[in-house]
């Protein structure tokens, strides 16, 4: 069952992708200051953010291919499309520096996380 291992790797990559945002929110809400150690971790995770998003797409695509063997309507395909759109918007923001793209990237990230939970708990919802 290598596809299940790749699913867990994808889950870990998704968690790694949202961690910088979560740490910033925790810093704002609870620490309310400039914790040097936390800011160092956030900076490091931000450097990993772009390559991790691309790796997530590759691992998720291979996971889906091994699990289903073909492209068909499935919660995983919908999740993959949300993740792909999120990566494209993130890359577009990085290149164009348009704040609207960053907002859309964040909204789509939230939708991707919701779709992840749907895929995790109800994988055959569309079958």
Buried (B, 14 or more C-beta within 10 A) or exposed (E): EEBEEBBEBBBEBBEBBBBBBEBBEEBEEEEEEEBEEBBEBBEEBBEBBBEBBEBBBEBBBBBBEBBEEEEEEBBBBBBBEBBBBBBBBBBBBEEEEEEEBBEBBBEBBEBBBEBBEBBEEEBEEEE
